[in-house]
Amino acid sequence: MPHHNPEYVGLEDILYMSDALQRPRLWVLVFFLSIYLLTFGGHFYSPDEDVIFHVTHSVVEHRSFSLLTLAEPRVLQFQMGIDGKRYSRYGWGASAVAIPFYLVGKWSTQFVQLQLQGFVARLVTALVSPIVSAISCVVVYSLAIAFFRKHKQAFLITVLFGLFTLTWPYAKMNFSESLLTMELVLAFYQLFRYTQDGRASQLVLSGFFYGLAVATKMASILFVPLAGLYLLAHLYEQNGRLAGIRKHVKHYISALLCWGIPIALLIVTVLLYNAFRRGSPFESGYGSAAGLMRYPLLEGLYGLLFSSGRSLFLYAVPTALFIPAIMAFTRSGARRPSFSPWSSSLTLSFSPSTSFGMEQAVGDRAF
């Protein structure tokens, strides 16, 4: 039987006890996927998308991570590796997830003329973004149901997330941000399910998605310690204070291992990938980990939040609700829901100092 907390609706109940609650999720998926596909560009908008595609192509066709086919002069976002070959500066996550889409696109090219085959291959591969964005909306809807217990309120929150934030614009482009958003919301979703149901498989899935997020973009490692504190807080609350910790130490260790091992394994693959390309596990395509804080924090925050060209408050209006939301959550003492605004605060504190760009604001997209 699922574990019940009187303060929250059990996600086990939501997912398995009522077919009537399954149907709204399906309609949420269909609704947002239809919008994203209708507004989908069907082509690449920047060299970044081309690089992700070319890495996928190289892995499938040549069993190599290097950029072997650079026919397009616009594909300039690469760095020279220690072996003299060209490599993407991005993580392997986005290219790996795109492999099934690339294979479907490659198969589809046999039905079109030769001059259209490149377009079709890119078109199908780029479908990653609208699909994972729609899945993110379903997860946000499920979390909103669990938090607020009302379908109308949950759907309104999902509409704000799916249509009035950066989720929609990114759904039409094959950047890694849409995939990263899905990975982060799924990771927290599984972690929250564990606090309700107590299943080890939920911890494993949460750890897997957090690790995959790091493999997609290294900056998302910021979410891992915060999520770990969330898990520890739940275990502490569940097992009591110091006496409970001593009594249930095996349960603590088991839970932390189930969650932490998938994260650690995937982070190891990221470090090996860096070492293979750059000669150092801590040297990514964005530079040394020690040199990430390149810009003044206040200058970066101003640009990210208030500048006319990139302001989140201008281009993702519901982001303005972030400030009253975090204040309300803090006053209420609701530990679990407040994970989201606090995770966004952490990301906002870090992102402007690493790169003044909208794509760095993963916290405000994902949470």
C-alpha positions as CSV (number, residue, x, y, z in Angstrom):
1,M,0.0,0.0,0.0
2,P,1.3,3.5,-0.8
3,H,2.4,5.7,2.1
4,H,0.0,8.5,2.8
5,N,0.9,11.9,4.1
6,P,-2.2,13.9,5.2
7,E,-0.7,17.1,3.9
8,Y,-0.4,15.9,0.3
9,V,-2.2,13.8,-2.2
10,G,-0.4,10.5,-2.7
11,L,1.1,10.4,-6.2
12,E,0.6,6.6,-6.1
13,D,-3.1,7.2,-5.8
14,I,-3.1,9.8,-8.6
15,L,-1.2,7.5,-11.0
16,Y,-2.8,4.1,-10.3
17,M,-6.1,4.3,-8.5
18,S,-8.3,6.2,-10.9
19,D,-8.4,6.0,-14.7
20,A,-10.3,9.3,-14.7
21,L,-7.1,11.0,-13.5
22,Q,-5.1,9.4,-16.3
23,R,-7.2,10.9,-19.0
24,P,-6.4,14.6,-18.1
25,R,-2.7,13.9,-18.3
26,L,-3.2,12.4,-21.8
27,W,-5.2,15.5,-22.9
28,V,-2.5,17.8,-21.4
29,L,0.1,15.9,-23.5
30,V,-2.0,16.1,-26.7
31,F,-2.8,19.8,-26.1
32,F,0.7,21.1,-25.6
33,L,2.3,18.7,-28.2
34,S,-0.2,19.9,-30.8
35,I,0.7,23.6,-30.1
36,Y,4.4,22.9,-30.1
37,L,4.3,20.9,-33.3
38,L,2.0,23.5,-35.0
39,T,4.6,26.3,-34.2
40,F,7.6,24.1,-34.8
41,G,10.0,25.6,-37.2
42,G,11.1,22.3,-38.9
43,H,14.7,23.5,-39.3
44,F,17.7,24.6,-37.3
45,Y,18.0,28.2,-36.1
46,S,21.6,28.3,-35.0
47,P,25.0,26.7,-35.2
48,D,24.5,25.2,-31.8
49,E,21.7,23.0,-33.1
50,D,23.9,21.9,-36.1
51,V,26.7,20.9,-33.7
52,I,24.3,18.7,-31.6
53,F,23.0,17.1,-34.8
54,H,26.5,16.5,-36.2
55,V,27.7,14.8,-33.0
56,T,24.7,12.5,-33.2
57,H,25.5,11.8,-36.8
58,S,29.1,11.1,-36.0
59,V,28.2,8.7,-33.2
60,V,25.8,6.7,-35.3
61,E,27.6,6.7,-38.6
62,H,31.3,6.7,-37.5
63,R,31.3,5.6,-33.8
64,S,33.1,8.8,-33.0
65,F,32.4,11.9,-30.9
66,S,34.4,14.1,-33.2
67,L,32.8,16.4,-35.8
68,L,33.7,14.6,-39.0
69,T,31.2,16.2,-41.4
70,L,31.3,20.0,-41.4
71,A,29.8,20.7,-44.8
72,E,27.9,23.7,-43.6
73,P,30.1,26.8,-43.1
74,R,27.9,28.0,-40.2
75,V,28.9,25.1,-38.0
76,L,31.6,26.9,-36.1
77,Q,30.8,26.0,-32.5
78,F,33.6,23.5,-32.0
79,Q,36.9,23.2,-30.1
80,M,40.0,21.3,-31.0
81,G,40.7,18.3,-28.9
82,I,44.0,17.0,-27.6
83,D,44.1,14.6,-30.5
84,G,43.8,17.4,-33.1
85,K,40.1,16.6,-34.0
86,R,37.1,18.9,-33.7
87,Y,34.8,18.3,-30.8
88,S,31.6,19.9,-29.6
89,R,31.9,22.0,-26.4
90,Y,28.5,20.7,-25.2
91,G,27.8,17.6,-23.0
92,W,27.0,14.3,-24.5
93,G,23.4,14.1,-23.2
94,A,21.6,16.0,-25.9
95,S,23.3,14.2,-28.7
96,A,22.7,10.8,-27.0
97,V,19.0,11.4,-26.5
98,A,18.7,12.5,-30.2
99,I,20.0,9.1,-31.5
100,P,16.6,7.4,-31.8
101,F,15.2,10.4,-33.5
102,Y,18.2,10.5,-35.9
103,L,17.7,6.8,-36.7
104,V,14.0,7.4,-37.5
105,G,14.9,10.4,-39.6
106,K,17.6,8.4,-41.5
107,W,15.0,5.7,-42.2
108,S,12.5,8.3,-43.4
109,T,15.0,9.7,-46.0
110,Q,14.4,6.8,-48.3
111,F,10.9,8.1,-49.0
112,V,12.0,11.5,-50.3
113,Q,14.1,12.9,-53.1
114,L,17.9,13.1,-52.6
115,Q,17.9,16.9,-52.3
116,L,15.4,16.7,-49.4
117,Q,17.1,13.9,-47.4
118,G,19.3,16.2,-45.3
119,F,16.3,18.4,-44.4
120,V,14.2,15.4,-43.4
121,A,16.9,13.9,-41.2
122,R,17.3,17.3,-39.4
123,L,13.5,17.7,-39.2
124,V,12.9,14.4,-37.4
125,T,15.9,14.8,-35.2
126,A,14.8,18.2,-34.1
127,L,11.5,16.8,-32.9
128,V,13.2,16.1,-29.6
129,S,12.4,19.6,-28.3
130,P,8.6,19.7,-28.9
131,I,8.2,16.2,-27.5
132,V,10.2,16.6,-24.4
133,S,8.6,20.0,-23.8
134,A,5.2,18.5,-23.9
135,I,6.3,15.8,-21.5
136,S,7.6,18.5,-19.1
137,C,4.1,20.0,-19.2
138,V,2.6,16.7,-18.2
139,V,5.0,16.4,-15.3
140,V,4.3,19.9,-14.1
141,Y,0.6,19.1,-14.3
142,S,1.1,16.0,-12.2
143,L,3.1,17.9,-9.6
144,A,0.5,20.7,-9.4
145,I,-2.2,18.1,-8.8
146,A,-0.2,16.6,-6.0
147,F,0.4,20.1,-4.4
148,F,-2.9,21.7,-4.9
149,R,-5.4,18.8,-5.5
150,K,-7.5,20.8,-8.0
151,H,-7.5,20.0,-11.7
152,K,-8.4,23.6,-12.8
153,Q,-5.7,25.1,-10.7
154,A,-3.2,22.5,-11.9
155,F,-4.1,23.1,-15.6
156,L,-3.8,26.9,-15.1
157,I,-0.3,26.4,-13.7
158,T,0.6,24.1,-16.5
159,V,-0.6,26.6,-19.1
160,L,1.5,29.4,-17.5
161,F,4.5,27.1,-17.6
162,G,3.9,25.7,-21.1
163,L,2.7,28.9,-23.0
164,F,3.9,31.9,-21.0
165,T,7.5,31.1,-20.1
166,L,10.5,30.2,-22.2
167,T,9.2,26.7,-22.6
168,W,7.3,27.5,-25.8
169,P,10.0,29.4,-27.6
170,Y,12.6,26.7,-26.8
171,A,10.2,23.9,-27.9
172,K,10.7,25.1,-31.6
173,M,14.5,25.0,-31.4
174,N,16.8,22.0,-31.0
175,F,18.8,23.5,-28.1
176,S,19.5,21.4,-25.0
177,E,17.4,23.5,-22.7
178,S,14.1,21.8,-23.5
179,L,15.7,18.4,-22.8
180,L,17.3,19.8,-19.6
181,T,14.0,21.1,-18.4
182,M,12.3,17.7,-18.8
183,E,15.2,15.9,-17.0
184,L,15.1,18.3,-14.1
185,V,11.3,18.2,-13.6
186,L,11.3,14.4,-14.0
187,A,14.1,14.1,-11.4
188,F,12.2,16.2,-8.9
189,Y,9.0,14.4,-9.7
190,Q,10.4,11.0,-8.9
191,L,12.1,12.4,-5.8
192,F,8.7,13.8,-4.6
193,R,7.0,10.5,-5.4
194,Y,9.5,8.8,-3.1
195,T,8.5,11.0,-0.3
196,Q,5.0,9.8,-0.8
197,D,5.4,6.1,-1.7
198,G,8.9,5.2,-0.4
199,R,9.9,3.1,-3.4
200,A,13.6,2.6,-4.1
201,S,12.9,2.6,-7.8
202,Q,11.7,6.2,-7.6
203,L,15.1,7.2,-6.0
204,V,17.0,5.4,-8.8
205,L,15.0,7.2,-11.5
206,S,15.4,10.5,-9.8
207,G,19.1,10.0,-9.6
208,F,19.3,8.9,-13.2
209,F,17.5,12.0,-14.4
210,Y,19.7,14.3,-12.3
211,G,22.8,12.6,-13.7
212,L,21.4,12.8,-17.2
213,A,20.8,16.6,-16.6
214,V,24.5,17.0,-15.7
215,A,25.5,15.1,-18.9
216,T,23.3,17.5,-20.9
217,K,24.6,20.6,-19.2
218,M,27.3,20.6,-16.5
219,A,25.8,23.7,-14.8
220,S,22.8,21.6,-13.7
221,I,25.0,19.9,-11.1
222,L,23.9,22.9,-8.9
223,F,20.6,21.1,-8.4
224,V,22.1,17.9,-7.1
225,P,23.2,19.1,-3.6
226,L,19.9,21.0,-3.1
227,A,17.9,17.9,-4.1
228,G,20.2,15.9,-1.7
229,L,19.2,18.2,1.1
230,Y,15.6,17.8,0.2
231,L,16.0,14.0,0.5
232,L,17.8,14.2,3.8
233,A,15.1,16.5,5.2
234,H,12.5,13.9,4.2
235,L,14.4,11.1,5.8
236,Y,15.0,13.2,9.0
237,E,11.3,14.0,9.1
238,Q,10.2,10.4,8.5
239,N,12.5,8.8,11.0
240,G,12.5,11.3,13.8
241,R,15.3,13.2,15.3
242,L,18.7,12.0,16.5
243,A,17.4,8.8,18.0
244,G,15.6,8.0,14.8
245,I,18.7,8.6,12.8
246,R,20.7,6.2,14.9
247,K,17.9,3.6,14.7
248,H,17.4,3.9,10.9
249,V,20.9,4.5,9.8
250,K,20.7,1.6,7.3
251,H,17.6,3.1,5.8
252,Y,19.4,6.4,5.4
253,I,22.4,4.8,3.7
254,S,20.3,2.7,1.5
255,A,18.2,5.6,0.3
256,L,21.2,7.8,-0.3
257,L,23.0,5.1,-2.3
258,C,19.9,4.3,-4.4
259,W,19.7,8.0,-5.3
260,G,23.4,8.9,-5.4
261,I,24.9,5.9,-7.4
262,P,23.1,6.8,-10.7
263,I,24.2,10.4,-10.3
264,A,27.8,9.4,-9.6
265,L,28.0,7.0,-12.5
266,L,26.7,9.5,-15.0
267,I,28.9,12.3,-13.6
268,V,31.9,9.9,-14.1
269,T,30.9,9.5,-17.8
270,V,30.9,13.3,-18.1
271,L,34.4,13.5,-16.5
272,L,35.6,10.8,-18.8
273,Y,34.1,12.6,-21.8
274,N,35.9,15.8,-20.8
275,A,39.2,14.0,-20.4
276,F,38.8,12.2,-23.7
277,R,38.2,15.5,-25.5
278,R,40.2,18.1,-23.5
279,G,42.8,16.0,-21.6
280,S,41.3,17.0,-18.2
281,P,38.1,15.7,-16.5
282,F,37.4,19.2,-15.2
283,E,37.9,21.0,-18.5
284,S,34.7,21.2,-20.4
285,G,34.1,23.1,-23.7
286,Y,33.1,26.1,-21.6
287,G,36.5,26.4,-20.0
288,S,37.9,25.3,-16.7
289,A,35.6,24.7,-13.8
290,A,37.7,27.0,-11.7
291,G,37.0,29.9,-14.1
292,L,33.3,29.7,-14.4
293,M,32.5,32.9,-12.5
294,R,33.5,35.3,-15.2
295,Y,31.2,38.2,-14.8
296,P,30.1,40.3,-11.7
297,L,27.1,38.8,-10.0
298,L,25.0,42.0,-9.8
299,E,25.7,43.0,-13.4
300,G,24.7,39.5,-14.6
301,L,21.5,39.5,-12.4
302,Y,20.5,42.9,-13.8
303,G,21.0,41.7,-17.4
304,L,19.1,38.5,-16.8
305,L,16.2,40.1,-14.9
306,F,15.8,43.7,-16.1
307,S,17.6,44.4,-19.4
308,S,15.4,45.3,-22.4
309,G,17.0,42.6,-24.5
310,R,17.0,39.6,-22.2
311,S,14.8,40.3,-19.1
312,L,13.0,37.2,-17.9
313,F,10.3,39.5,-16.5
314,L,9.6,40.9,-20.0
315,Y,9.9,37.7,-22.1
316,A,8.5,35.2,-19.5
317,V,6.0,37.3,-17.6
318,P,4.9,34.6,-15.1
319,T,8.5,34.7,-13.8
320,A,7.4,37.8,-11.9
321,L,5.3,35.5,-9.7
322,F,8.6,33.9,-8.5
323,I,9.2,36.6,-5.9
324,P,5.8,36.5,-4.1
325,A,5.9,32.7,-4.5
326,I,9.1,32.2,-2.6
327,M,8.0,34.6,0.1
328,A,4.7,32.7,0.5
329,F,6.4,29.4,0.6
330,T,8.9,30.6,3.2
331,R,6.2,32.1,5.4
332,S,4.1,28.9,5.2
333,G,7.0,26.7,6.2
334,A,6.1,24.2,3.5
335,R,9.4,22.5,3.0
336,R,8.6,20.4,-0.1
337,P,7.0,22.9,-2.5
338,S,9.6,25.5,-1.5
339,F,12.3,23.4,-3.1
340,S,11.3,24.8,-6.5
341,P,11.7,28.6,-5.8
342,W,14.9,27.9,-3.8
343,S,16.4,25.9,-6.6
344,S,15.6,28.8,-8.9
345,S,17.3,31.2,-6.5
346,L,20.5,29.1,-6.5
347,T,20.5,29.0,-10.3
348,L,19.9,32.7,-10.6
349,S,22.8,33.4,-8.3
350,F,25.2,31.3,-10.4
351,S,24.0,31.7,-14.0
352,P,24.6,35.4,-14.5
353,S,28.2,35.0,-13.3
354,T,28.9,32.3,-15.8
355,S,27.2,33.6,-18.9
356,F,24.9,36.5,-19.5
357,G,22.4,34.6,-21.6
358,M,18.8,33.4,-21.4
359,E,19.8,29.8,-22.1
360,Q,21.6,29.8,-18.7
361,A,18.4,30.4,-16.8
362,V,17.5,26.7,-16.5
363,G,16.1,27.2,-13.1
364,D,13.4,29.7,-14.2
365,R,12.4,27.4,-17.1
366,A,12.4,24.2,-15.1
367,F,10.9,25.4,-11.9
